[in-house]
């Protein structure tokens, strides 16, 4: 069982390393939002500064929720396996 977990974790680590190592900077904004934010910044406003970070934050939430559910499921499965061995 440990071999399977180690295998999956190594594949996950490799995929994560490749995705982070080969990423390029992106702007997570539609063209209209980008124009609005740029015009706001040119006119001395500060509302456009956090727009991109806000979009990326909202994008990360589903991944965090799925990851938390997966972690809780994995912990419960591990406890069940330990109880079966005892």
Number of C-alpha atoms within 10 A of each C-alpha: 6 7 8 9 10 11 12 12 12 12 12 12 12 12 12 11 11 11 11 10 9 7 8 8 5 7 12 15 14 8 10 9 14 16 13 13 21 15 13 15 14 11 9 8 12 12 12 18 13 10 16 16 13 12 13 13 11 10 12 11 11 11 11 11 11 10 12 12 12 12 12 11 11 12 12 12 12 12 10 11 11 10 9 8 6 5
